[in-house]
C-alpha cells in the first residue's frame, strides 16, 4: 500500500516492547511499515520526556521519501503523546491518516483540534475510556491483523 506509511512508534525509555514481529506480519500484506528507532534517554522530567520523544519521532518520520500520509501507532506510555506528534506532523505538512493506540495510555481529553483523524484503540487496557470518546475499539487478540484492518481503512 504505497499511499500510506504505518509508523510503529517507540515506547518511552525504559518500556519493554518490540514491534519487530508485528511489523513483519503487517509488511507481508504489502503495507509500507516504518519502525521508528528507540528514543534516546536523557529527559529529567515528564515535560522534557514528551518534548524529546515527539522531536525524535518527528525527525525520524521526516526522513520518509515523498512524505505519504501516515498512520501513527503507539503502545504503552507513548500513547499519551500522540496528539503532540500529530500536531508536529501537521506542522510539517504531512497528513495523519489515523491513530492507533495498542494497549496504550490515552492522550489527555480536551486537546483542541485533536483528534484530527480517526482513532482506533487496540486492546483492553483503556478500551472503555476509548469507547466513551467515540473511538473504534478492536480486541487486540491479533495485533497485526487489527493494524492491517486499520491501515486498510486509512487509505
HELIX and SHEET records of a PDB file:
HELIX    1   1 UNK A   20  UNK A   27  1                                   8    
HELIX    2   2 UNK A   46  UNK A   61  1                                  16    
HELIX    3   3 UNK A   77  UNK A   81  5                                   5    
HELIX    4   4 UNK A   82  UNK A   91  1                                  10    
HELIX    5   5 UNK A  127  UNK A  132  1                                   6    
HELIX    6   6 UNK A  143  UNK A  154  1                                  12    
SHEET    1   A 6 UNK A  32  UNK A  35  0                                        
SHEET    2   A 6 UNK A   4  UNK A   8  1                                        
SHEET    3   A 6 UNK A  69  UNK A  76  1                                        
SHEET    4   A 6 UNK A  96  UNK A 104  1                                        
SHEET    5   A 6 UNK A 118  UNK A 122  1                                        
SHEET    6   A 6 UNK A 136  UNK A 138  1                                        
END                                                                             
